[in-house]
Amino acid sequence: MASILIVCTGNVCRSPIAEAALRAALTERFGNRAPAVSSAGTAGWEGSGAVGGSVEAAAERGHDIGDHVARMLTPAMVGDADLVLCMAAEHRDAIRSIASERAFTLKELVRLLEGLPPAAGADPEALAGRVAEAAAARRSGAATNPWDEDIVDPLGLSMEAIRAVAWEIDQWIERLVTGLFDPSVA
């Protein structure tokens, strides 16, 4: 089964929201054939739950992360994933030596995919091939926006800021799924 790992810093704000949003979108599209989605943090608050504001903002968007348990990122997690989606460039850069061809920021990958011809199929097992296409586009110098790669870390910010981050994640996840898989099949 294909798998996607989402990475942020503490694994208590952004990545749990993105994990829930992506899992929901993929399950809606593929049912029990959906790629597995998990998350971890480069400085993971091992064993902690998602912060309260993130739980609330995710719930407002229809995602339940109340039972989330933070994990510290390990090389094995990175090695096992077909795609490593990072919330910021610093996370991608921290794991580049392990997964250079499979690690992207969420925004970077979406922009690369949107510059490619649409995906030809709706098979979730085609994920690795689509990721390879995006990696090839990146190697060839395809335009992204290096000044706008990060999803802002809302830890310690106001509830409105956390809501804005949750909304932004949902928007990018929607575009991601369309870019990874045949957009005509929903």
PEVENUR-V368769 format. One record per residue. N is the residue number from 1. RES is the residue in one letter. D_LAST is the distance of its C-alpha to the last C-alpha in Angstrom with 1 decimal. Layout:
# PEVENUR-V368769
n=N res=RES d_last=D_LAST
n=N res=RES d_last=D_LAST
This chain:
# PEVENUR-V368769
n=1 res=M d_last=19.8
n=2 res=A d_last=18.5
n=3 res=S d_last=19.5
n=4 res=I d_last=19.3
n=5 res=L d_last=22.4
n=6 res=I d_last=22.6
n=7 res=V d_last=26.1
n=8 res=C d_last=28.1
n=9 res=T d_last=31.8
n=10 res=G d_last=32.6
n=11 res=N d_last=29.3
n=12 res=V d_last=29.9
n=13 res=C d_last=28.1
n=14 res=R d_last=25.4
n=15 res=S d_last=24.1
n=16 res=P d_last=23.8
n=17 res=I d_last=21.7
n=18 res=A d_last=19.4
n=19 res=E d_last=19.3
n=20 res=A d_last=18.3
n=21 res=A d_last=15.6
n=22 res=L d_last=14.1
n=23 res=R d_last=14.5
n=24 res=A d_last=12.8
n=25 res=A d_last=9.6
n=26 res=L d_last=9.8
n=27 res=T d_last=10.8
n=28 res=E d_last=8.1
n=29 res=R d_last=5.7
n=30 res=F d_last=8.8
n=31 res=G d_last=11.4
n=32 res=N d_last=14.8
n=33 res=R d_last=13.9
n=34 res=A d_last=12.8
n=35 res=P d_last=15.3
n=36 res=A d_last=18.2
n=37 res=V d_last=18.7
n=38 res=S d_last=22.2
n=39 res=S d_last=24.5
n=40 res=A d_last=28.1
n=41 res=G d_last=30.6
n=42 res=T d_last=33.1
n=43 res=A d_last=35.7
n=44 res=G d_last=33.9
n=45 res=W d_last=35.6
n=46 res=E d_last=35.6
n=47 res=G d_last=35.3
n=48 res=S d_last=34.8
n=49 res=G d_last=32.2
n=50 res=A d_last=29.9
n=51 res=V d_last=32.0
n=52 res=G d_last=32.2
n=53 res=G d_last=30.8
n=54 res=S d_last=27.6
n=55 res=V d_last=27.2
n=56 res=E d_last=27.7
n=57 res=A d_last=25.4
n=58 res=A d_last=22.6
n=59 res=A d_last=23.2
n=60 res=E d_last=23.1
n=61 res=R d_last=19.6
n=62 res=G d_last=18.7
n=63 res=H d_last=19.3
n=64 res=D d_last=22.3
n=65 res=I d_last=24.3
n=66 res=G d_last=27.6
n=67 res=D d_last=28.2
n=68 res=H d_last=27.5
n=69 res=V d_last=30.3
n=70 res=A d_last=30.9
n=71 res=R d_last=31.5
n=72 res=M d_last=33.5
n=73 res=L d_last=31.8
n=74 res=T d_last=33.4
n=75 res=P d_last=33.5
n=76 res=A d_last=32.2
n=77 res=M d_last=29.0
n=78 res=V d_last=28.5
n=79 res=G d_last=29.5
n=80 res=D d_last=27.1
n=81 res=A d_last=23.9
n=82 res=D d_last=21.7
n=83 res=L d_last=20.9
n=84 res=V d_last=23.1
n=85 res=L d_last=21.7
n=86 res=C d_last=24.7
n=87 res=M d_last=25.2
n=88 res=A d_last=28.1
n=89 res=A d_last=29.9
n=90 res=E d_last=32.7
n=91 res=H d_last=30.5
n=92 res=R d_last=29.2
n=93 res=D d_last=32.7
n=94 res=A d_last=34.1
n=95 res=I d_last=32.1
n=96 res=R d_last=32.1
n=97 res=S d_last=34.9
n=98 res=I d_last=32.9
n=99 res=A d_last=29.4
n=100 res=S d_last=30.0
n=101 res=E d_last=27.2
n=102 res=R d_last=24.6
n=103 res=A d_last=25.5
n=104 res=F d_last=24.1
n=105 res=T d_last=24.0
n=106 res=L d_last=20.6
n=107 res=K d_last=21.4
n=108 res=E d_last=23.0
n=109 res=L d_last=20.0
n=110 res=V d_last=17.6
n=111 res=R d_last=20.2
n=112 res=L d_last=20.9
n=113 res=L d_last=17.3
n=114 res=E d_last=17.1
n=115 res=G d_last=20.3
n=116 res=L d_last=19.1
n=117 res=P d_last=17.6
n=118 res=P d_last=13.8
n=119 res=A d_last=12.7
n=120 res=A d_last=13.3
n=121 res=G d_last=11.4
n=122 res=A d_last=8.8
n=123 res=D d_last=11.8
n=124 res=P d_last=12.4
n=125 res=E d_last=16.0
n=126 res=A d_last=15.7
n=127 res=L d_last=15.8
n=128 res=A d_last=19.6
n=129 res=G d_last=19.6
n=130 res=R d_last=17.3
n=131 res=V d_last=19.6
n=132 res=A d_last=22.6
n=133 res=E d_last=21.5
n=134 res=A d_last=21.4
n=135 res=A d_last=24.7
n=136 res=A d_last=26.2
n=137 res=A d_last=25.2
n=138 res=R d_last=26.9
n=139 res=R d_last=29.9
n=140 res=S d_last=30.3
n=141 res=G d_last=30.5
n=142 res=A d_last=27.2
n=143 res=A d_last=27.5
n=144 res=T d_last=26.0
n=145 res=N d_last=27.9
n=146 res=P d_last=30.4
n=147 res=W d_last=31.6
n=148 res=D d_last=28.3
n=149 res=E d_last=26.8
n=150 res=D d_last=27.4
n=151 res=I d_last=25.8
n=152 res=V d_last=29.1
n=153 res=D d_last=30.5
n=154 res=P d_last=31.0
n=155 res=L d_last=33.5
n=156 res=G d_last=36.5
n=157 res=L d_last=35.0
n=158 res=S d_last=34.8
n=159 res=M d_last=32.2
n=160 res=E d_last=31.0
n=161 res=A d_last=30.5
n=162 res=I d_last=28.5
n=163 res=R d_last=26.3
n=164 res=A d_last=25.8
n=165 res=V d_last=24.9
n=166 res=A d_last=22.3
n=167 res=W d_last=20.8
n=168 res=E d_last=21.0
n=169 res=I d_last=19.4
n=170 res=D d_last=16.3
n=171 res=Q d_last=16.0
n=172 res=W d_last=16.5
n=173 res=I d_last=14.1
n=174 res=E d_last=11.2
n=175 res=R d_last=12.5
n=176 res=L d_last=13.1
n=177 res=V d_last=9.7
n=178 res=T d_last=8.7
n=179 res=G d_last=12.1
n=180 res=L d_last=12.1
n=181 res=F d_last=9.2
n=182 res=D d_last=8.1
n=183 res=P d_last=6.9
n=184 res=S d_last=6.3
n=185 res=V d_last=3.8
n=186 res=A d_last=0.0
